[in-house]
């Protein structure tokens, strides 16, 4: 094993910083901007934090396939 291999294994995983466009309704974007300013954080930080807080609840939502199956069973 070379020094380069050892270094690669000991490094912390790098964060993927590729750009991604997200679209929000104007009113929601304004609220996020206001909260970011209040917290002295970036928009990205606020959205990432919101996802971390909400993901458990979001995972409880039915998928599109689940909803379609329910509608067919009811009909």
C-alpha positions, 0 to 999 in steps of 0.5 A: 500500500502506498502513502497515497492509498493510506492518505485516501483511506484516512481522509474524511468523506468529501461533501458533494458540492455540485450545484443543484437548482431548486425552485420554490414559490416566491413567498416560501423563498422569501420566508427562507431568506428571512430565516437565513438572515435571522440565523446568519446562515446561508439559504443552503444551510437553512434548506438542508437543516429543514430537510434533516428535521422533516425527513422522518415525517416526509418518509411517512407520506404515501408514495404516488404508487401507494395513492394510485393503488388505494384509489383503484381499490376504492373504485 
